[in-house]
Amino acid sequence: MHFKHRLRDATLAGTAAFVAVICLSYLKDWTHFMVLSAPLGATLVLLLLLPSAPLSRPKHVILGHLLTTCITVAGLEFIPDPTLGLGICFGLSITLMVLTDTLHPPAGANPILIYLSGAHLTPLDFILPTLAGTLFMVGFASMYHYIFTHRRYPFGPKVTCPKNHAVKEQQPAEQESRPASITD
C-alpha cells in the first residue's frame, strides 16, 4: 500500500477514534456510568482497522465483553480473596470465551480492570456500561465503514459500482441456465 493511502486510512481511523471517544465521554455524562474503558479502546482499534478479522465480529465483541464482565461480577460476589478471584475469573473467562465461540482479546482485560478498580458497585453498574459501550462501538464501526471505507461491517462486500454489480448478477443466471441445458 502506498504511503498516501496509509496516511489517508490512518488519518480517517484516528479521526474516527477521536469522535468515538468524545461520544462515549458524553454518553458517560448522560448515563452517569462509566462507558469508556481501556478494553473498549482496544476493541475500537480492532473494529476500525481490522474489521474483517474473525475476532472483530459483533458476536465476539459484545458477547465476549459481556461474558467476561458477568463472570467477574460473580467472582467479586462469591470469591472473597481478590488474588484468587482474579485468577479464577480471568482463566474462566478465557475458557468460556473459547467454548462459546466469543473470543475477543480485549475482553480478556475486563477481569483485570474490574478487580484492580476495587470498586464496590452493584452488578448492573458493571454490566450496563459494558453492554452500552460494546453496542455503541459496533454501531459506530458499522457507520464508519459504510461511510468512509464503503464496506458493510462486518464481512460485507465492498460497495460496487453499477458495472461490477451487473456482472455479478449475470454470473448466477448463467450458472442456473447451465444445469437446465445439461438436463435437456
Backbone as a printed PyTorch tensor [residue, N CA C, xyz], in Angstrom:
tensor([[[  0.8500,  -1.1660,   0.0000],
         [  0.0000,   0.0000,   0.0000],
         [  0.9020,   1.2370,   0.0000]],

        [[  0.5640,   2.1760,  -0.8550],
         [  1.3410,   3.4030,  -0.9380],
         [  1.1700,   4.2340,   0.3240]],

        [[  2.1830,   5.0570,   0.5760],
         [  2.1730,   5.8650,   1.7890],
         [  0.9600,   6.7870,   1.8490]],

        [[  0.5720,   7.3720,   0.7080],
         [ -0.5690,   8.2980,   0.7520],
         [ -1.8630,   7.5770,   1.1280]],

        [[ -2.0110,   6.3070,   0.7300],
         [ -3.1960,   5.5340,   1.1230],
         [ -3.1460,   5.1750,   2.6110]],

        [[ -1.9490,   4.8050,   3.0760],
         [ -1.7870,   4.5110,   4.5040],
         [ -2.0490,   5.7530,   5.3410]],

        [[ -1.5540,   6.8880,   4.8680],
         [ -1.7740,   8.1440,   5.5810],
         [ -3.2550,   8.4770,   5.6390]],

        [[ -3.9600,   8.3140,   4.5150],
         [ -5.4000,   8.5760,   4.4870],
         [ -6.1410,   7.6400,   5.4460]],

        [[ -5.8550,   6.3440,   5.3840],
         [ -6.5170,   5.3650,   6.2480],
         [ -6.2200,   5.6250,   7.7230]],

        [[ -4.9570,   5.9480,   8.0110],
         [ -4.5670,   6.2240,   9.3970],
         [ -5.2490,   7.4810,   9.9160]],

        [[ -5.3360,   8.5100,   9.0780],
         [ -5.9730,   9.7610,   9.4710],
         [ -7.4610,   9.5640,   9.6930]],

        [[ -8.1100,   8.8320,   8.8060],
         [ -9.5410,   8.5530,   8.9780],
         [ -9.8060,   7.7510,  10.2480]],

        [[ -9.0140,   6.7100,  10.4740],
         [ -9.2080,   5.8770,  11.6680],
         [ -8.9230,   6.6810,  12.9380]],

        [[ -7.8770,   7.4950,  12.9140],
         [ -7.5590,   8.3230,  14.0760],
         [ -8.6430,   9.3450,  14.3660]],

        [[ -9.1690,   9.9520,  13.3280],
         [-10.2600,  10.9100,  13.4950],
         [-11.5140,  10.2110,  14.0120]],

        [[-11.8090,   9.0370,  13.4710],
         [-12.9710,   8.2710,  13.9280],
         [-12.8070,   7.8660,  15.3900]],

        [[-11.6080,   7.4620,  15.7780],
         [-11.3560,   7.0900,  17.1700],
         [-11.5650,   8.2960,  18.0850]],

        [[-11.1030,   9.4550,  17.6550],
         [-11.3150,  10.6900,  18.4130],
         [-12.8050,  10.9430,  18.6140]],

        [[-13.5750,  10.8450,  17.5330],
         [-15.0200,  11.0860,  17.6010],
         [-15.6980,  10.0610,  18.5130]],

        [[-15.3090,   8.7880,  18.4050],
         [-15.9120,   7.7400,  19.2290],
         [-15.6480,   7.9790,  20.7100]],

        [[-14.4300,   8.3590,  21.0500],
         [-14.0950,   8.6010,  22.4550],
         [-14.8450,   9.8230,  22.9850]],

        [[-14.9650,  10.8390,  22.1770],
         [-15.7300,  12.0210,  22.5880],
         [-17.1950,  11.6330,  22.8110]],

        [[-17.7630,  10.8670,  21.8860],
         [-19.1610,  10.4290,  22.0300],
         [-19.3460,   9.5890,  23.2850]],

        [[-18.4210,   8.6710,  23.5270],
         [-18.5280,   7.8360,  24.7280],
         [-18.3620,   8.6620,  26.0050]],

        [[-17.5510,   9.6840,  25.9490],
         [-17.3980,  10.5620,  27.1120],
         [-18.6940,  11.3100,  27.3980]],

        [[-19.3490,  11.7980,  26.3380],
         [-20.6460,  12.4540,  26.5350],
         [-21.7070,  11.4540,  26.9760]],

        [[-21.6430,  10.2350,  26.4640],
         [-22.5790,   9.1920,  26.8790],
         [-22.4070,   8.9070,  28.3690]],

        [[-21.1680,   8.9410,  28.8310],
         [-20.8930,   8.7550,  30.2680],
         [-21.5800,   9.8470,  31.0920]],

        [[-21.5070,  11.0780,  30.6270],
         [-22.1570,  12.1730,  31.3410],
         [-23.6760,  12.0270,  31.3280]],

        [[-24.2110,  11.5310,  30.2210],
         [-25.6600,  11.4020,  30.0730],
         [-26.2110,  10.2360,  30.8900]],

        [[-25.4810,   9.1060,  30.8950],
         [-25.9720,   7.9070,  31.5780],
         [-25.5230,   7.8430,  33.0370]],

        [[-24.5250,   8.6230,  33.3950],
         [-23.9830,   8.6530,  34.7580],
         [-23.2830,   7.3540,  35.1550]],

        [[-22.8090,   6.5850,  34.1720],
         [-21.9290,   5.4710,  34.4940],
         [-20.8310,   5.4010,  33.4530]],

        [[-19.7120,   4.8130,  33.8500],
         [-18.5210,   4.7770,  33.0200],
         [-18.7170,   3.8280,  31.8500]],

        [[-18.7780,   4.3910,  30.6580],
         [-18.9910,   3.6000,  29.4520],
         [-17.6660,   3.3340,  28.7540]],

        [[-16.7000,   4.1570,  28.9950],
         [-15.4160,   4.0580,  28.3090],
         [-14.3980,   3.3770,  29.2180]],

        [[-13.6850,   2.3980,  28.6540],
         [-12.6480,   1.7050,  29.4130],
         [-11.5200,   1.3210,  28.4670]],

        [[-10.3940,   0.9530,  29.0350],
         [ -9.2430,   0.5510,  28.2210],
         [ -9.5640,  -0.6410,  27.3150]],

        [[-10.2600,  -1.6790,  27.8090],
         [-10.5900,  -2.7840,  26.9010],
         [-11.4460,  -2.3380,  25.7080]],

        [[-12.3380,  -1.3810,  25.9240],
         [-13.1470,  -0.9030,  24.7980],
         [-12.3070,  -0.0820,  23.8290]],

        [[-11.2730,   0.5790,  24.3270],
         [-10.3540,   1.2810,  23.4270],
         [ -9.6370,   0.3070,  22.5160]],

        [[ -9.2010,  -0.8130,  23.0710],
         [ -8.5560,  -1.8430,  22.2510],
         [ -9.5450,  -2.4450,  21.2570]],

        [[-10.7900,  -2.5850,  21.6830],
         [-11.8240,  -3.0780,  20.7750],
         [-12.0090,  -2.1270,  19.6060]],

        [[-12.0130,  -0.8380,  19.8820],
         [-12.1870,   0.1510,  18.8190],
         [-11.0710,   0.0640,  17.7880]],

        [[ -9.8500,  -0.1650,  18.2270],
         [ -8.7320,  -0.3280,  17.2850],
         [ -9.0210,  -1.4900,  16.3390]],

        [[ -9.4690,  -2.6180,  16.8860],
         [ -9.7920,  -3.7730,  16.0450],
         [-10.9300,  -3.4560,  15.0760]],

        [[-11.9710,  -2.8110,  15.5700],
         [-13.1390,  -2.5540,  14.7360],
         [-12.8550,  -1.5650,  13.6140]],

        [[-11.9990,  -0.5900,  13.8740],
         [-11.6970,   0.3960,  12.8440],
         [-10.6450,  -0.0940,  11.8650]],

        [[ -9.6340,  -0.8140,  12.3450],
         [ -8.5150,  -1.1700,  11.4900],
         [ -8.4930,  -2.6250,  11.0160]],

        [[ -9.1720,  -3.5090,  11.7340],
         [ -9.2330,  -4.9220,  11.3270],
         [-10.6820,  -5.4250,  11.3740]],

        [[-11.5720,  -4.7720,  10.6400],
         [-12.9930,  -5.1160,  10.7580],
         [-13.3380,  -6.5030,  10.2260]],

        [[-12.5310,  -7.0420,   9.3520],
         [-12.8200,  -8.3630,   8.7960],
         [-12.1910,  -9.4940,   9.5900]],

        [[-11.4370,  -9.1630,  10.6210],
         [-10.8320, -10.1980,  11.4550],
         [-11.9400, -10.9710,  12.1710]],

        [[-11.8020, -12.2720,  12.2660],
         [-12.8540, -13.0660,  12.9250],
         [-13.1630, -12.5970,  14.3450]],

        [[-12.1770, -12.1230,  15.0700],
         [-12.4000, -11.6980,  16.4530],
         [-13.0010, -10.2990,  16.5460]],

        [[-13.2450,  -9.6670,  15.3910],
         [-13.8770,  -8.3450,  15.3570],
         [-15.3660,  -8.4320,  15.0380]],

        [[-15.8930,  -9.6290,  14.9040],
         [-17.3240,  -9.7830,  14.6330],
         [-18.1300,  -9.2540,  15.8180]],

        [[-19.3090,  -8.6970,  15.5440],
         [-20.1310,  -8.1740,  16.6460],
         [-20.4000,  -9.2070,  17.7370]],

        [[-20.6200, -10.4520,  17.3630],
         [-20.8700, -11.5070,  18.3550],
         [-19.6950, -11.6190,  19.3140]],

        [[-18.4810, -11.5840,  18.7890],
         [-17.2910, -11.6990,  19.6210],
         [-17.1230, -10.4670,  20.5010]],

        [[-17.3620,  -9.2970,  19.9250],
         [-17.1880,  -8.0480,  20.6720],
         [-18.1920,  -7.9660,  21.8190]],

        [[-19.4520,  -8.0760,  21.4950],
         [-20.4990,  -7.8660,  22.5030],
         [-20.5190,  -9.0020,  23.5220]],

        [[-20.6020, -10.2290,  23.0460],
         [-20.7150, -11.3540,  23.9770],
         [-19.4130, -11.6300,  24.7230]],

        [[-18.2730, -11.4040,  24.0830],
         [-17.0010, -11.5850,  24.7790],
         [-16.8770, -10.6350,  25.9680]],

        [[-17.2030,  -9.3670,  25.7380],
         [-17.1440,  -8.3890,  26.8330],
         [-18.1860,  -8.6980,  27.9120]],

        [[-19.4020,  -9.0230,  27.4950],
         [-20.4420,  -9.3160,  28.4900],
         [-20.1110, -10.5590,  29.3070]],

        [[-19.6200, -11.5880,  28.6480],
         [-19.2790, -12.8340,  29.3430],
         [-18.2080, -12.5960,  30.3970]],

        [[-17.1370, -11.9200,  30.0230],
         [-16.0490, -11.6940,  30.9790],
         [-16.4850, -10.7760,  32.1190]],

        [[-17.3290,  -9.7980,  31.8100],
         [-17.8200,  -8.9000,  32.8560],
         [-18.7290,  -9.6460,  33.8250]],

        [[-19.6320, -10.4530,  33.3020],
         [-20.5570, -11.2010,  34.1750],
         [-19.8120, -12.2010,  35.0570]],

        [[-18.8390, -12.8870,  34.4820],
         [-18.0480, -13.8420,  35.2670],
         [-17.3140, -13.1110,  36.3900]],

        [[-16.7550, -11.9600,  36.0750],
         [-16.0000, -11.2100,  37.0800],
         [-16.9090, -10.6480,  38.1650]],

        [[-18.0850, -10.1840,  37.7880],
         [-19.0410,  -9.6960,  38.7810],
         [-19.4280, -10.8250,  39.7380]],

        [[-19.6450, -12.0180,  39.1850],
         [-19.9510, -13.1810,  40.0360],
         [-18.7530, -13.5100,  40.9330]],

        [[-17.5590, -13.4280,  40.3820],
         [-16.3560, -13.6910,  41.1700],
         [-16.1940, -12.7160,  42.3170]],

        [[-16.4970, -11.4420,  42.0720],
         [-16.4240, -10.4410,  43.1520],
         [-17.3900, -10.7920,  44.2770]],

        [[-18.5070, -11.3490,  43.9180],
         [-19.5360, -11.6770,  44.9060],
         [-19.2070, -12.9360,  45.7050]],

        [[-18.6600, -13.9440,  45.0360],
         [-18.5370, -15.2560,  45.6690],
         [-17.1200, -15.6760,  46.0730]],

        [[-16.1050, -14.9580,  45.6090],
         [-14.7210, -15.3290,  45.9480],
         [-14.1170, -14.1840,  46.7530]],

        [[-13.9800, -14.3680,  48.0500],
         [-13.5360, -13.2590,  48.9010],
         [-12.0750, -12.8340,  48.6860]],

        [[-11.1910, -13.7600,  48.3460],
         [ -9.7800, -13.4280,  48.1360],
         [ -9.6150, -12.7930,  46.7470]],

        [[ -9.2150, -11.5120,  46.6670],
         [ -9.1280, -10.8410,  45.3690],
         [ -8.0950, -11.4500,  44.4200]],

        [[ -6.9840, -11.9190,  44.9460],
         [ -5.9660, -12.5200,  44.0780],
         [ -6.4740, -13.8170,  43.4740]],

        [[ -7.0230, -14.6680,  44.3010],
         [ -7.5860, -15.9280,  43.8210],
         [ -8.7810, -15.6680,  42.9050]],

        [[ -9.6270, -14.7110,  43.2780],
         [-10.7940, -14.3720,  42.4680],
         [-10.4040, -13.8820,  41.0870]],

        [[ -9.4090, -13.0170,  41.0310],
         [ -8.9550, -12.5140,  39.7310],
         [ -8.4260, -13.6580,  38.8790]],

        [[ -7.6040, -14.5080,  39.4610],
         [ -7.0560, -15.6320,  38.7020],
         [ -8.1390, -16.5610,  38.1810]],

        [[ -9.0880, -16.8860,  39.0320],
         [-10.1780, -17.7780,  38.6230],
         [-11.0320, -17.1140,  37.5410]],

        [[-11.3950, -15.8640,  37.7480],
         [-12.2410, -15.1640,  36.7710],
         [-11.5390, -14.9880,  35.4270]],

        [[-10.2480, -14.6740,  35.4790],
         [ -9.5050, -14.4950,  34.2340],
         [ -9.4160, -15.8130,  33.4710]],

        [[ -9.0300, -16.8750,  34.1420],
         [ -8.9240, -18.1760,  33.4860],
         [-10.2640, -18.6850,  33.0000]],

        [[-11.2910, -18.5420,  33.8040],
         [-12.6260, -18.9910,  33.4270],
         [-13.1760, -18.1730,  32.2560]],

        [[-12.8790, -16.8870,  32.2480],
         [-13.3280, -16.0310,  31.1410],
         [-12.7500, -16.4900,  29.8160]],

        [[-11.4600, -16.7460,  29.8050],
         [-10.8250, -17.2020,  28.5610],
         [-11.3880, -18.5540,  28.1380]],

        [[-11.5180, -19.4670,  29.0860],
         [-12.0510, -20.7850,  28.7750],
         [-13.4490, -20.6860,  28.1800]],

        [[-14.3150, -19.9010,  28.8100],
         [-15.6970, -19.8000,  28.3350],
         [-15.8170, -19.0260,  27.0290]],

        [[-14.9620, -18.0350,  26.8080],
         [-14.9970, -17.3530,  25.5110],
         [-14.6490, -18.3210,  24.3890]],

        [[-13.6730, -19.1790,  24.6280],
         [-13.2990, -20.1620,  23.6030],
         [-14.4420, -21.1610,  23.3980]],

        [[-14.9920, -21.6760,  24.4810],
         [-16.0520, -22.6850,  24.3740],
         [-17.3320, -22.1410,  23.7510]],

        [[-17.6210, -20.8660,  23.9500],
         [-18.8320, -20.2730,  23.3900],
         [-18.5860, -19.5800,  22.0540]],

        [[-17.3890, -19.6800,  21.5230],
         [-17.0070, -19.0420,  20.2610],
         [-17.2710, -17.5320,  20.3070]],

        [[-16.8570, -16.9200,  21.3980],
         [-16.9840, -15.4650,  21.5540],
         [-15.6400, -14.8430,  21.9320]],

        [[-14.5440, -15.4780,  21.5580],
         [-13.2170, -14.9850,  21.9260],
         [-12.9810, -13.5980,  21.3540]],

        [[-12.6470, -12.6750,  22.2260],
         [-12.3240, -11.3050,  21.8490],
         [-11.2040, -10.8500,  22.7840]],

        [[ -9.9620, -10.7610,  22.2980],
         [ -8.8260, -10.4740,  23.1830],
         [ -8.9810,  -9.2580,  24.0950]],

        [[ -9.4960,  -8.1200,  23.6190],
         [ -9.6430,  -7.0110,  24.5570],
         [-10.5760,  -7.3210,  25.7330]],

        [[-11.5430,  -8.2050,  25.5330],
         [-12.4600,  -8.5640,  26.6180],
         [-11.7320,  -9.3020,  27.7350]],

        [[-10.6010,  -9.9120,  27.4220],
         [ -9.8140, -10.5880,  28.4460],
         [ -9.2850,  -9.6410,  29.5030]],

        [[ -9.2440,  -8.3610,  29.1910],
         [ -8.7680,  -7.3760,  30.1650],
         [ -9.8420,  -6.9680,  31.1610]],

        [[-11.0840,  -7.3020,  30.9090],
         [-12.1680,  -6.8900,  31.8180],
         [-11.9930,  -7.4050,  33.2410]],

        [[-11.6830,  -8.6940,  33.4540],
         [-11.4980,  -9.1320,  34.8460],
         [-10.3950,  -8.3520,  35.5690]],

        [[ -9.3130,  -8.0880,  34.8720],
         [ -8.2070,  -7.3450,  35.4770],
         [ -8.6530,  -5.9260,  35.8220]],

        [[ -9.3140,  -5.2760,  34.8830],
         [ -9.7830,  -3.9130,  35.1050],
         [-10.7640,  -3.8490,  36.2730]],

        [[-11.6970,  -4.7720,  36.3110],
         [-12.7270,  -4.7500,  37.3560],
         [-12.1160,  -5.0370,  38.7270]],

        [[-11.2520,  -6.0340,  38.7960],
         [-10.6430,  -6.3540,  40.0920],
         [ -9.7010,  -5.2530,  40.5650]],

        [[ -8.9150,  -4.6810,  39.6590],
         [ -7.9840,  -3.6270,  40.0660],
         [ -8.6820,  -2.3160,  40.4030]],

        [[ -9.8970,  -2.1260,  39.8810],
         [-10.6100,  -0.8820,  40.1910],
         [-10.9970,  -0.8370,  41.6630]],

        [[-11.1890,  -2.0050,  42.2520],
         [-11.5470,  -2.0660,  43.6630],
         [-12.9030,  -1.4730,  43.9650]],

        [[-13.6890,  -1.2400,  42.9280],
         [-14.9990,  -0.6240,  43.1190],
         [-15.9850,  -1.6270,  43.7130]],

        [[-16.7960,  -1.1440,  44.5970],
         [-17.8480,  -1.9670,  45.1890],
         [-19.1740,  -1.4630,  44.6330]],

        [[-19.4800,  -1.9130,  43.4340],
         [-20.6850,  -1.4740,  42.7420],
         [-21.6520,  -2.6430,  42.6150]],

        [[-22.8760,  -2.3260,  42.2760],
         [-23.8410,  -3.3850,  42.0240],
         [-23.4850,  -4.0540,  40.6980]],

        [[-23.9070,  -5.2890,  40.4870],
         [-23.5830,  -5.9700,  39.2300],
         [-23.9920,  -5.1860,  37.9790]],

        [[-25.1540,  -4.5540,  38.0130],
         [-25.5880,  -3.8000,  36.8370],
         [-24.7060,  -2.5930,  36.5640]],

        [[-24.0400,  -2.0710,  37.5830],
         [-23.1260,  -0.9480,  37.3710],
         [-21.8800,  -1.3670,  36.5940]],

        [[-21.6140,  -2.6390,  36.4980],
         [-20.5390,  -3.1500,  35.6450],
         [-21.0970,  -3.6100,  34.2980]],

        [[-22.2390,  -4.2800,  34.3310],
         [-22.7750,  -4.9220,  33.1270],
         [-23.3790,  -3.9080,  32.1520]],

        [[-24.1640,  -2.9620,  32.6370],
         [-24.7900,  -1.9820,  31.7450],
         [-23.7750,  -1.1230,  30.9870]],

        [[-22.7210,  -0.6220,  31.6270],
         [-21.7310,   0.1350,  30.8600],
         [-21.0360,  -0.7240,  29.7950]],

        [[-20.7940,  -1.9770,  30.1330],
         [-20.1680,  -2.8700,  29.1560],
         [-21.0810,  -3.0650,  27.9640]],

        [[-22.3400,  -3.3280,  28.2140],
         [-23.3040,  -3.5160,  27.1300],
         [-23.4510,  -2.2470,  26.3010]],

        [[-23.6290,  -1.1090,  26.9580],
         [-23.7800,   0.1590,  26.2330],
         [-22.5360,   0.4790,  25.4130]],

        [[-21.3660,   0.2830,  25.9910],
         [-20.1240,   0.5860,  25.2790],
         [-19.9100,  -0.3060,  24.0680]],

        [[-20.1700,  -1.6010,  24.2170],
         [-19.9550,  -2.5060,  23.0820],
         [-20.9840,  -2.2800,  21.9870]],

        [[-22.2250,  -2.0360,  22.3530],
         [-23.2360,  -1.7450,  21.3240],
         [-22.9020,  -0.4630,  20.5770]],

        [[-22.4410,   0.5430,  21.3210],
         [-22.0340,   1.7860,  20.6730],
         [-20.8800,   1.5300,  19.7090]],

        [[-19.8630,   0.7870,  20.1670],
         [-18.6830,   0.5280,  19.3240],
         [-19.0590,  -0.1920,  18.0320]],

        [[-19.8970,  -1.1930,  18.1300],
         [-20.3030,  -1.9480,  16.9440],
         [-21.1030,  -1.0520,  15.9950]],

        [[-22.0200,  -0.2690,  16.5370],
         [-22.7830,   0.6560,  15.6980],
         [-21.9040,   1.7240,  15.0720]],

        [[-20.9710,   2.2430,  15.8490],
         [-20.0560,   3.2640,  15.3370],
         [-19.1870,   2.7000,  14.2240]],

        [[-18.6490,   1.5070,  14.4260],
         [-17.8100,   0.8790,  13.4060],
         [-18.6050,   0.6170,  12.1400]],

        [[-19.8450,   0.2210,  12.2970],
         [-20.6980,  -0.0340,  11.1410],
         [-20.8950,   1.2420,  10.3190]],

        [[-21.1920,   2.3480,  10.9960],
         [-21.3670,   3.6220,  10.2950],
         [-20.0520,   4.0920,   9.6730]],

        [[-18.9770,   3.9830,  10.4190],
         [-17.6710,   4.4240,   9.9200],
         [-17.3100,   3.7010,   8.6270]],

        [[-17.4250,   2.3860,   8.6410],
         [-17.0270,   1.6280,   7.4500],
         [-17.9730,   1.8590,   6.2850]],

        [[-19.2260,   2.0270,   6.5500],
         [-20.1730,   2.2740,   5.4680],
         [-19.8890,   3.6200,   4.8050]],

        [[-19.6070,   4.6400,   5.6080],
         [-19.4020,   5.9880,   5.0810],
         [-18.0110,   6.1770,   4.4800]],

        [[-16.9690,   5.7210,   5.1960],
         [-15.6090,   6.0620,   4.7860],
         [-14.8680,   4.9710,   4.0250]],

        [[-15.1210,   3.7270,   4.2930],
         [-14.4070,   2.6730,   3.5660],
         [-15.3090,   1.9920,   2.5510]],

        [[-16.5740,   2.3750,   2.5330],
         [-17.5650,   1.8220,   1.6030],
         [-17.6950,   0.3100,   1.7230]],

        [[-17.5620,  -0.1610,   2.9490],
         [-17.7490,  -1.5800,   3.2410],
         [-18.8170,  -1.6950,   4.3040]],

        [[-19.4960,  -2.7910,   4.2830],
         [-20.5060,  -3.0440,   5.2990],
         [-19.8740,  -3.9010,   6.3770]],

        [[-19.7410,  -3.3290,   7.5630],
         [-19.1880,  -4.0650,   8.6810],
         [-20.2960,  -4.9120,   9.2650]],

        [[-20.0330,  -6.1290,   9.5990],
         [-18.8560,  -6.9500,   9.3610],
         [-19.0120,  -7.7810,   8.0980]],

        [[-17.9460,  -8.0700,   7.4810],
         [-17.8390,  -9.0160,   6.3690],
         [-18.6380,  -8.6870,   5.1330]],

        [[-19.2270,  -7.5320,   5.0530],
         [-19.9770,  -7.2020,   3.8520],
         [-19.0290,  -6.9530,   2.6990]],

        [[-19.5060,  -7.1620,   1.5000],
         [-18.6400,  -6.9000,   0.3480],
         [-18.4600,  -5.4060,   0.1570]],

        [[-17.4270,  -5.0600,  -0.5890],
         [-17.2470,  -3.6580,  -0.9150],
         [-18.4440,  -3.2000,  -1.7350]],

        [[-18.8470,  -1.9660,  -1.5390],
         [-19.9300,  -1.4150,  -2.3390],
         [-19.3820,  -1.2800,  -3.7510]],

        [[-20.0450,  -1.9170,  -4.7000],
         [-19.5200,  -1.9600,  -6.0640],
         [-20.2370,  -0.9510,  -6.9400]],

        [[-19.5460,  -0.5980,  -8.0000],
         [-20.1620,   0.3120,  -8.9530],
         [-21.1910,  -0.4700,  -9.7710]],

        [[-22.1240,   0.2140, -10.4340],
         [-23.1680,  -0.4940, -11.1830],
         [-22.6150,  -1.4600, -12.2310]],

        [[-21.4790,  -1.1270, -12.8580],
         [-20.9130,  -2.0000, -13.8810],
         [-20.5420,  -3.3590, -13.2690]],

        [[-19.8220,  -3.3730, -12.1510],
         [-19.4560,  -4.6290, -11.4900],
         [-20.6800,  -5.3520, -10.9490]],

        [[-21.6600,  -4.5800, -10.4940],
         [-22.8700,  -5.1810,  -9.9410],
         [-23.6170,  -5.9590, -11.0370]],

        [[-23.6610,  -5.3840, -12.2420],
         [-24.3520,  -6.0540, -13.3370],
         [-23.6410,  -7.3560, -13.6970]],

        [[-22.3220,  -7.3510, -13.6630],
         [-21.5580,  -8.5530, -13.9700],
         [-21.8430,  -9.6340, -12.9350]],

        [[-21.8910,  -9.2600, -11.6550],
         [-22.1560, -10.2300, -10.6010],
         [-23.5610, -10.8150, -10.7280]],

        [[-24.5290, -10.0200, -11.1790],
         [-25.8820, -10.5220, -11.3310],
         [-25.9800, -11.5100, -12.4800]],

        [[-25.1650, -11.3410, -13.5220],
         [-25.2210, -12.2340, -14.6780],
         [-24.6280, -13.5920, -14.3550]],

        [[-23.6270, -13.6370, -13.4840],
         [-22.9760, -14.9060, -13.1940],
         [-23.9140, -15.9450, -12.6080]],

        [[-24.7410, -15.6380, -11.6040],
         [-25.6540, -16.6560, -11.0920],
         [-26.6720, -17.0900, -12.1450]],

        [[-27.1230, -16.1710, -12.9970],
         [-28.0830, -16.5260, -14.0330],
         [-27.4620, -17.5120, -15.0140]],

        [[-26.1810, -17.2980, -15.3510],
         [-25.5010, -18.2280, -16.2540],
         [-25.3650, -19.6000, -15.6040]],

        [[-25.0610, -19.6250, -14.3290],
         [-24.9230, -20.8980, -13.6390],
         [-26.2470, -21.6340, -13.5850]],

        [[-27.3520, -20.9010, -13.4240],
         [-28.6650, -21.5360, -13.3810],
         [-29.0470, -22.0920, -14.7400]],

        [[-28.6310, -21.3990, -15.8190],
         [-29.0060, -21.8470, -17.1550],
         [-28.1940, -23.0720, -17.5820]],

        [[-26.9780, -23.2230, -17.0830],
         [-26.1470, -24.3710, -17.4580],
         [-26.7640, -25.7050, -17.0400]],

        [[-27.1980, -25.8730, -15.8140],
         [-27.7970, -27.1540, -15.4490],
         [-29.0570, -27.4520, -16.2670]],

        [[-29.8020, -26.4090, -16.6190],
         [-31.0160, -26.6340, -17.4120],
         [-30.6590, -27.1770, -18.7760]],

        [[-29.5800, -26.6790, -19.4160],
         [-29.1940, -27.1660, -20.7340],
         [-28.5880, -28.5610, -20.6580]],

        [[-27.9700, -28.8930, -19.5360],
         [-27.3800, -30.2170, -19.3810],
         [-28.4810, -31.2770, -19.2750]],

        [[-29.5440, -30.9530, -18.5760],
         [-30.6260, -31.9260, -18.4020],
         [-31.4850, -32.0870, -19.6390]],

        [[-31.4390, -31.1370, -20.5620],
         [-32.2600, -31.2380, -21.7780],
         [-31.7780, -32.2500, -22.7060]]])
